[in-house]
């Protein structure tokens, strides 16, 4: 947590400014490989497609969509997609990427924070609410998030969440001691590391500006969804993640990083699917 309390609105504005600055870095990064994605006709990640199945004709909304690459992967799979993000730079880049990918007729992007998603999307409802890795850390209240998710789902609709495991987020990079709380707290955790998860060398474009995050325990996430009427259909904890959460992880497949063989395993990410009655 921070040494001195930071108002939530101040913390979120600092985060938005960082994400605005990160957009051009991420567009040019090997991590996102935008050029390869454009020419390779890649859709959703294989494990995500296995969880959700055929999405042809479905309406899907991606909360915290960044510049829309993952959102547009679902459009390639047959869904009509809407992406929402609080960064104007990210939304502008997402709209441009949709045009470059030939998917502008099946994709819409809206600039708004998650807390205002229902209002920003005009009360529309969706078959699928999709939330991808690294999203919940940036939100101060998982219960507030759950309220938006439920309000965006039509009856029978599903939430798909693939997220970094809160245990892995609580641990320090080097010695796995506790670096922040496992549970949600009012005061955020402050991070001033330069560069980005997508390009740690981008220290000039992304110097050590402070960003703020909130961890949320697995029970808090599930409890917030269940208390609002969602049914948990599936919950899987994974010993891999889609980004190099710790510098000593080993890449074994595209977008999968695992603990080196011979070491004890801990959960690095989890996937949750929930449905609205």
N, C-alpha and C positions, 0 to 999 in steps of 0.2 A: 504494500500500500504506500501511498505518498506520505511524506513527513507532515505536511500541512494539508488540511482538507481542500480539495479542488472542486468548485461547483460543477455539477454535471454538464451544464450548458457550455462552460468554458472548456472542459475536457473534450466534449464532442466537437466543438469548433476547431480545436487543435487537431483532432483526428481528421476532420474533413479537409483541413488545409494540407495535411500530410498526404492523404490519398489523392488530392488534386495534383500534387507534385509528383506522386509516384506513377501516375498514368503513363507519361512518355517513357519512363524507365522500364516499366513492365511491358509496354508495347514492343520495345526493342530487345527484350531479354530472351535468352535461350530457354529460360524456364517456361515461358508462355509459348514460344515458337509460333508466333502469329503467321508468318509466311508459310511455314510448314503446314499449319492448320488450314490455311486458305487453299493450298494446292492439294492437300491430302484427303479432303472430303471427310474428315473425322467427325464422328458424332459424339454421343455421351461416352464417358468412361465405361468400360465393360462391366465393372461390378455394379455401377449405378443402373445400367440398362437391365442387368439381371434382377435387381430388386424391383424395378418398376414395370418391366415388360414392355409390350408394344404401347406406345403413346400416340399413335396415329389418330388425329382428329381431336386430341385432348387440348384443353386450355391450361397452360402452365405459367405460373408466375415465379420468378426467381428473385428472392429478396437478397439485397446486398450483392448485386450482380457484377460489380466492378465494370470493366469495359466490355462485358457481354459475351466473351468467348464460350463459357460454359452454357450460358443461356441459348446461344445460337446452335450449339451442339444438339440441343433438344429440338430445335426447329428443323435441323437436318434429319432428325429421327421421325418427323411427321407431326410434331405438336405445333400449335399456335402459341407463341411465347410472348411474355411481357417481362421486362427486367426493370427493377427498381433499385436506385442507388442514391446516396446523399451527395455524391460528388458530381458537380456539373461537368467537370472535365471528363470523368468516366462515362457519363451518359452520352456526351457528345461523341466520344471515341466509339462507344457501343453502336450508336446509330450509323456512324461511318463504316464500322466493320460489317454491319448488316448489309449495307449497300455493296461493299466489296465482295461479300460472300454470296450475293444474289438472293438474300433472304429477307429483304426489307418488307416484302409483302406479307410475311408471316411473323414479323417481330415488331414490338413496340417497346420503347424505353422511356421511363418516367423518372424525374429527379425529385426525390423526397426521402426523408429519414424513415426508417422502419416504423417508428412510433406513429407516423401519420399515413401508413400505407393504405389503409382502408379508404380514408378520405381522398388521398391523392389518386387512387384508382377508381374513384367515382362510385364506390359501392359494388363494383363488379365482383363476381365470384368465379372460382377456378376449380378444375378437376385436380390439379396438383399444385401444392406450394413446395418449391424446391429451395433448399438452403445448403450451400456447399461449404467446404472446409475453410475454417478461419473466420466465420461470421459472428458467432455469439460472443466472442471475446470483446468485441467492440461495442457491446450493448450493456447499459447499466442495469437493466431489469429483464430477466428471462420471463417473468410473469407478464410483463407488458408485451413482450415479443409474442408469447403464446396467445394473448388476446387478439393480436393482429392476425396471426396465423389462422385461428379458428374463424374469425370474421371474414377471411378471404376464401375459405373453403366452402364449396357447395355441398349439400348432403351427398354422402358417399365419396366425397373427395378425400385425397390423401396428402399427408405431409411426408416429404422425404428429406431427412437430415443426415448428412455425413459431416462429422465434425471432429476436430482434435479432441482427444480425451482430456477431461479436466484434470486428471491426475498428471498427465504429461505436461500440461500447462503450468502446474504448480511447482514443477521441479526445475532446479538450476541446470544450465547447459553442461557444466563441467563435472560436478560431483554428485548430481542427483539429490542434493539436499533441498529442502523446501525453500523456494524463492518467493512464493506468494501463496495466499490462502487457496485452499481447494474450494471453499464455499463462496457464494456471492456476498460481497461487502459493499457498503455505501461508498467508501473511499476507493478509488481505482488504483491499480498498479501503474506506475510510471516507467516508461522505457525511453531511453535516449540514445540507443544504439544507432550509429550511422548505417546507411545502406538499406537494403530491403531483403526480405526472404527470397524474392525473385532474382535479386542481383546484389549480393553483399558487398561487391566492389564499387557500387554506385555511390560512393561517399561524398562526391562533389555535388551531384544532383540532389542527393538526400543526406545532408549532414545530420548530426545528432540532435534533431529537433524532438522534443518530448511528445510522445503519444501516450494515451491512457487506455487501459483495458480492465475488464472485469471478468473474473473466472466464475463459472457456474457449475456446481456439483451435478453429477448425473441424476441424483434423486430430485434435485431442484428442477431440472429440465423436464423430467418425466412427470413429476408432481404438478407442474404448471399446466402441462398439456392435459393430463387426466382430470384435473379439477375443473377444466373448462369443457369437459365432455368428449374429448378425443379418446379413442381406443388404441392402445399400443398393439400393433400387429406383429412387429418384429423389432428386436434389439440385438445387434451383434457388436461385440468388442473386438477390435483388430490389433494384432501385433505389428502393424505397419501403418504408415501414413503417407500422404501424397506430397509432402514437402519435407525438407531436411530439418525436422524439429530440433534435433541435436546434431552437432557437427560430426559426431562419430557414427551416425547411422550409415548403413550400406544400401546403395541403390541396387535393387534386384530386378526390377522391371520398370517399364515406363510409368512414372509418377508413383512409384512405390519405394519407400525407404523402411528398412527393418533394423533391429538390433543385431549386431554381429553374432554369428553362430558361436555357440559355446557359452553365451552369457544368459542369465535369467531374463525372461521376457516380462514386460509390463504392457498394459494397453496403451497404444499410441493414438488410436482414433476409434470412433464408433459410428455405426449406422443405425438409424431409427426410422421406422415407417409407422405412421399412425393414421387412423381414418376417422372421418366424421360420420356419425350415424345418420 
